[in-house]
Amino acid sequence: MSISDSLLPELDMEMANTRRALERVPMDKADWKPHPKSMALGRLAVHLAELPGWTHTTIHQDELDLGGGYNPSKVETTQDLLALFDKNVAAAREALAGASDEAWHKPWTLRMGDHKIFTLPKIAVHRGFTMNHIIHHRGQLTVYLRLNDVPVPSLYGPSADEGGM
């Protein structure tokens, strides 16, 4: 079995779980923050919707320079948010499915201008920098949902709001 074939089921499961959380984002509370240092709910949701696209970037580029600035996508509604997420998941799945085992072992670098943040094999970037990053922010989002009295979806098992899957 290829590396990509072994990663596709995890991608599908985690993206389905992430979509369940994003479906509940109340965009009328996009500016809400649990703390002044926290990311706003809407910004967090957009970041989470964009993150699957990093799989495409990881596979098709050898580095990403964050020094060139970053302009987050703009969404107005939960439907816009889900469309952005679905587009990025489709690109991620296509890139992942088409990646050779050799490609997964190539080095990938994250930099901020001249400062190299890290260089890792693309497989490590996909798992550690993309998938774990998505799971981390999804957990953060579920806390935001809870604090706004939005029912938290079942992800790996029942939530306090949903008894089953």
C-alpha positions as CSV (number, residue, x, y, z in Angstrom):
1,M,0.0,0.0,0.0
2,S,1.3,3.5,-0.9
3,I,1.8,6.2,1.7
4,S,-1.0,8.2,0.1
5,D,-3.4,5.3,0.2
6,S,-2.7,4.8,3.9
7,L,-3.3,8.5,4.6
8,L,-6.6,8.9,2.7
9,P,-8.8,7.3,5.3
10,E,-7.5,9.5,8.0
11,L,-8.0,12.6,5.8
12,D,-11.5,11.6,5.1
13,M,-12.4,10.9,8.7
14,E,-10.8,14.1,10.1
15,M,-12.3,16.3,7.4
16,A,-15.8,14.9,8.0
17,N,-15.3,15.6,11.7
18,T,-14.1,19.1,11.0
19,R,-17.0,19.8,8.7
20,R,-19.4,18.8,11.4
21,A,-17.9,21.4,13.7
22,L,-17.8,24.1,11.0
23,E,-21.5,23.5,10.1
24,R,-22.3,24.9,13.6
25,V,-20.3,28.1,13.4
26,P,-22.7,31.1,14.2
27,M,-21.2,33.7,11.8
28,D,-23.4,36.3,13.4
29,K,-20.9,36.0,16.3
30,A,-17.8,36.1,14.1
31,D,-16.2,38.8,16.3
32,W,-16.7,36.9,19.5
33,K,-13.5,36.0,21.5
34,P,-13.2,34.1,24.8
35,H,-10.3,36.3,25.8
36,P,-8.7,39.5,24.3
37,K,-5.6,37.5,23.2
38,S,-7.7,34.8,21.5
39,M,-8.5,34.6,17.8
40,A,-12.1,35.8,17.0
41,L,-14.6,33.0,16.3
42,G,-15.0,33.9,12.6
43,R,-11.2,34.2,12.0
44,L,-10.7,30.8,13.7
45,A,-13.4,29.2,11.5
46,V,-11.9,30.7,8.3
47,H,-8.4,29.5,9.4
48,L,-9.8,26.0,10.0
49,A,-11.5,26.0,6.6
50,E,-8.3,27.1,4.9
51,L,-6.0,24.6,6.6
52,P,-6.8,21.5,4.4
53,G,-5.4,23.5,1.4
54,W,-1.9,23.2,3.1
55,T,-1.9,19.6,2.0
56,H,-1.9,20.7,-1.6
57,T,0.8,23.3,-0.9
58,T,2.9,20.7,0.9
59,I,2.8,18.3,-2.0
60,H,3.1,20.7,-4.9
61,Q,5.7,23.1,-3.4
62,D,9.0,22.6,-1.6
63,E,8.6,25.6,0.7
64,L,6.2,28.2,2.0
65,D,7.4,31.7,2.8
66,L,5.1,33.4,5.3
67,G,7.1,36.6,4.9
68,G,5.1,37.7,1.9
69,G,2.0,38.5,3.9
70,Y,-1.2,36.6,4.3
71,N,-4.7,37.6,3.5
72,P,-7.3,35.3,5.0
73,S,-10.3,34.4,2.9
74,K,-13.5,36.4,3.6
75,V,-16.7,34.7,4.3
76,E,-20.1,36.1,5.3
77,T,-22.2,33.1,6.0
78,T,-21.7,29.5,7.3
79,Q,-22.5,28.3,3.8
80,D,-19.6,30.4,2.4
81,L,-17.4,28.9,5.1
82,L,-18.4,25.4,4.2
83,A,-17.9,26.1,0.5
84,L,-14.3,27.3,1.3
85,F,-13.7,24.2,3.4
86,D,-15.1,21.8,0.8
87,K,-13.0,23.4,-2.0
88,N,-9.8,23.1,0.1
89,V,-10.6,19.5,1.2
90,A,-11.2,18.5,-2.5
91,A,-7.8,20.0,-3.4
92,A,-6.1,18.3,-0.5
93,R,-7.6,14.9,-1.3
94,E,-6.7,15.2,-5.0
95,A,-3.1,16.2,-4.2
96,L,-2.7,13.5,-1.5
97,A,-4.1,10.8,-3.8
98,G,-1.7,11.7,-6.6
99,A,1.4,12.0,-4.5
100,S,4.1,9.3,-5.0
101,D,5.9,7.7,-2.1
102,E,9.1,9.4,-3.4
103,A,7.4,12.8,-3.1
104,W,6.5,12.2,0.5
105,H,10.2,11.9,1.4
106,K,11.3,15.1,-0.2
107,P,12.2,18.0,2.2
108,W,9.8,20.9,2.7
109,T,10.7,24.2,4.3
110,L,8.6,26.8,6.2
111,R,10.2,30.2,6.3
112,M,9.6,33.7,7.3
113,G,11.6,35.6,4.8
114,D,15.3,34.8,5.4
115,H,14.5,33.0,8.7
116,K,14.0,29.2,8.2
117,I,11.4,28.0,10.7
118,F,11.8,24.3,9.9
119,T,12.6,21.8,7.2
120,L,11.0,18.3,7.4
121,P,10.1,15.5,5.0
122,K,6.7,16.3,3.3
123,I,5.1,13.3,5.1
124,A,6.0,14.9,8.5
125,V,4.7,18.3,7.4
126,H,1.4,16.7,6.3
127,R,0.9,14.9,9.6
128,G,2.5,17.4,12.0
129,F,1.9,20.7,10.5
130,T,-1.3,20.2,8.6
131,M,-3.4,17.4,10.1
132,N,-2.4,18.1,13.8
133,H,-2.9,21.8,13.2
134,I,-6.4,21.1,11.9
135,I,-7.2,18.9,14.9
136,H,-5.8,21.5,17.3
137,H,-7.9,24.3,15.9
138,R,-11.0,22.1,15.6
139,G,-10.7,21.4,19.4
140,Q,-10.3,25.1,20.0
141,L,-13.4,25.7,17.8
142,T,-15.5,23.2,19.8
143,V,-14.7,25.1,23.0
144,Y,-15.8,28.4,21.3
145,L,-19.0,26.6,20.3
146,R,-19.6,25.4,23.9
147,L,-19.0,28.9,25.3
148,N,-21.6,30.2,22.9
149,D,-24.2,27.6,23.8
150,V,-23.9,25.9,20.4
151,P,-24.2,22.1,20.6
152,V,-20.9,20.4,20.1
153,P,-20.9,17.6,17.6
154,S,-19.8,14.1,18.3
155,L,-16.3,13.6,16.8
156,Y,-14.5,10.6,18.2
157,G,-17.4,9.6,20.4
158,P,-20.5,11.1,21.9
159,S,-20.5,14.7,23.0
160,A,-22.5,16.0,25.9
161,D,-24.9,17.3,23.3
162,E,-25.2,14.2,21.1
163,G,-25.5,10.8,22.6
164,G,-24.4,9.0,19.5
165,M,-22.6,9.4,16.2
